[in-house]
Amino acid sequence: MVERFYFRQWLSGRDFATDDPIAQQMVNFAYAIGDRATGDCVLVDPAYAVDDLVDLVEADGLRVTGALATHYHADHIGGSMMGFTVEGVTRLLDRCECPIHVQSAEAEWVTKTTGLGPAELSTHHGGDVVRVGQVEITLVHTPGHTPGSQCFLVDGRLVSGDTLFLDGCGRTDLPGADPDAMYHSLQRLAAMPDGTIVFPGHRYSTPSSATIDVIRQQNYVFRPATAEQWRTMFAG
């Protein structure tokens, strides 16, 4: 499995969408997870310069057979943002006929953001497994930043979207956000085994990844010992 497992992390504005000032400003990560043996691959949060991402996968000898969305915000799946249109998954469906995997609580928000219809989405619940070839990706429902935010656990790696950054966590003052739900989601991630490598949705720190045990020690969002302390610090 180690030999066939395929995993890539790409930074917007540097590794793809290099001429897009919004992509450079937002410093989003996109990911590719695949099975080298079967050639199947899914993209995580393809928003900017989707053709660049598909080309990168194909240059590695794989084909895009799906997309995983951590949450509905336009810098992760496309839509309108800051007066600009981010092409996102609608462009991906022009290029590849494939399912867009979303958390069930997120489907309505994804539809509003992207214009895609329910038939174009594959909805899931926490604990569901998406198989890419023989590679199994477990979907972890982590509401808080949005109602249907989800993380992806595969081969000792956690793609955490905007739920957990190496420093900080996703905002809880935006539409659909819930500070109490975020607290519990962060506790769920903190309980992951030591050595689990966290790959966030943005590069807000110099490192591009870190293990959950290091993050537990260094990230200020884990300082509150109770939900009440969390509310005092973060739900103001």
Helices and strands as residue ranges (DSSP letters): E 5-11, H 21-26, E 29-35, E 40-44, H 50-59, E 63-68, H 74-77, E 79-81, E 84-86, H 88-95, E 100-103, G 104-106, H 107-114, G 118-120, E 121-124, E 129-132, E 135-141, E 150-154, E 157-161, H 179-190, E 197-200, E 210-211, H 212-218, G 220-222, H 227-234
